[in-house]
Amino acid sequence: MQQELAVESGDDLSRESHADEIAFRRETVAKLRGQEDRLRARSSLLYEDRLEGRIDAAEYDRRHAEARTALEAVQRELAQW
């Protein structure tokens, strides 16, 4: 009887651990997708700023390269999940 309880407890722990892992995975992917969306929005805003003359071409190129590098890093990380 005690052995059966121990097995049931182990199964419960295993299910709980698996559920925690799935929740962590979902949260991580959601955070990364949020970062990806923000970086895409930043790139769009930079383009609008360039078209409206709020920043010059050199500043646009610099900031866009930074945003693209950050976006690529997030996309690489997402690909691992």
CYANA upper distance limits for C-alpha pairs under 8 A (distance plus 0.5 A):
  1 MET  CA      5 LEU  CA      6.92
  2 GLN  CA      6 ALA  CA      6.70
  3 GLN  CA      7 VAL  CA      6.79
  4 GLU  CA      8 GLU  CA      6.67
  5 LEU  CA      9 SER  CA      6.53
  6 ALA  CA     10 GLY  CA      6.63
  7 VAL  CA     11 ASP  CA      6.68
  8 GLU  CA     12 ASP  CA      6.65
  9 SER  CA     13 LEU  CA      6.65
 10 GLY  CA     14 SER  CA      6.60
 11 ASP  CA     15 ARG  CA      6.68
 12 ASP  CA     16 GLU  CA      6.57
 13 LEU  CA     17 SER  CA      6.44
 14 SER  CA     18 HIS  CA      6.60
 15 ARG  CA     19 ALA  CA      6.59
 16 GLU  CA     20 ASP  CA      6.63
 17 SER  CA     21 GLU  CA      6.68
 18 HIS  CA     22 ILE  CA      6.73
 19 ALA  CA     23 ALA  CA      6.65
 20 ASP  CA     24 PHE  CA      6.57
 21 GLU  CA     25 ARG  CA      6.63
 22 ILE  CA     26 ARG  CA      6.71
 23 ALA  CA     27 GLU  CA      6.64
 24 PHE  CA     28 THR  CA      6.56
 25 ARG  CA     29 VAL  CA      6.66
 25 ARG  CA     81 TRP  CA      7.84
 26 ARG  CA     30 ALA  CA      6.55
 27 GLU  CA     31 LYS  CA      6.65
 28 THR  CA     32 LEU  CA      6.70
 29 VAL  CA     33 ARG  CA      6.55
 29 VAL  CA     78 LEU  CA      7.10
 29 VAL  CA     81 TRP  CA      7.50
 30 ALA  CA     34 GLY  CA      6.63
 31 LYS  CA     35 GLN  CA      6.78
 32 LEU  CA     36 GLU  CA      6.62
 32 LEU  CA     74 VAL  CA      6.88
 32 LEU  CA     77 GLU  CA      8.35
 32 LEU  CA     78 LEU  CA      7.05
 33 ARG  CA     37 ASP  CA      6.62
 33 ARG  CA     78 LEU  CA      8.28
 34 GLY  CA     38 ARG  CA      6.71
 35 GLN  CA     39 LEU  CA      6.65
 35 GLN  CA     74 VAL  CA      7.76
 36 GLU  CA     40 ARG  CA      6.73
 36 GLU  CA     71 LEU  CA      6.55
 36 GLU  CA     74 VAL  CA      6.92
 36 GLU  CA     75 GLN  CA      7.81
 37 ASP  CA     41 ALA  CA      6.66
 38 ARG  CA     42 ARG  CA      6.61
 39 LEU  CA     43 SER  CA      6.79
 39 LEU  CA     67 ALA  CA      6.65
 39 LEU  CA     68 ARG  CA      8.36
 39 LEU  CA     70 ALA  CA      7.98
 39 LEU  CA     71 LEU  CA      6.55
 40 ARG  CA     44 SER  CA      6.85
 40 ARG  CA     71 LEU  CA      8.04
 41 ALA  CA     45 LEU  CA      6.64
 42 ARG  CA     46 LEU  CA      6.58
 42 ARG  CA     67 ALA  CA      7.75
 43 SER  CA     47 TYR  CA      6.77
 43 SER  CA     64 HIS  CA      6.69
 43 SER  CA     67 ALA  CA      7.04
 43 SER  CA     68 ARG  CA      8.34
 44 SER  CA     48 GLU  CA      6.82
 45 LEU  CA     49 ASP  CA      6.58
 46 LEU  CA     50 ARG  CA      6.66
 46 LEU  CA     60 TYR  CA      6.99
 46 LEU  CA     63 ARG  CA      8.12
 46 LEU  CA     64 HIS  CA      7.54
 47 TYR  CA     51 LEU  CA      6.70
 47 TYR  CA     60 TYR  CA      7.89
 48 GLU  CA     52 GLU  CA      6.58
 49 ASP  CA     53 GLY  CA      6.59
 49 ASP  CA     54 ARG  CA      5.52
 49 ASP  CA     55 ILE  CA      6.42
 50 ARG  CA     54 ARG  CA      6.47
 50 ARG  CA     55 ILE  CA      5.73
 50 ARG  CA     56 ASP  CA      6.76
 50 ARG  CA     57 ALA  CA      7.31
 50 ARG  CA     60 TYR  CA      6.85
 55 ILE  CA     59 GLU  CA      6.59
 55 ILE  CA     60 TYR  CA      6.87
 56 ASP  CA     60 TYR  CA      6.69
 57 ALA  CA     61 ASP  CA      6.55
 58 ALA  CA     62 ARG  CA      6.72
 59 GLU  CA     63 ARG  CA      6.61
 60 TYR  CA     64 HIS  CA      6.26
 61 ASP  CA     65 ALA  CA      6.52
 62 ARG  CA     66 GLU  CA      6.92
 63 ARG  CA     67 ALA  CA      6.73
 64 HIS  CA     68 ARG  CA      6.49
 65 ALA  CA     69 THR  CA      6.57
 66 GLU  CA     70 ALA  CA      6.73
 67 ALA  CA     71 LEU  CA      6.52
 68 ARG  CA     72 GLU  CA      6.57
 69 THR  CA     73 ALA  CA      6.80
 70 ALA  CA     74 VAL  CA      6.84
 71 LEU  CA     75 GLN  CA      6.63
 72 GLU  CA     76 ARG  CA      6.62
 73 ALA  CA     77 GLU  CA      6.77
 74 VAL  CA     78 LEU  CA      6.59
 75 GLN  CA     79 ALA  CA      6.65
 76 ARG  CA     80 GLN  CA      7.23
 77 GLU  CA     81 TRP  CA      7.53
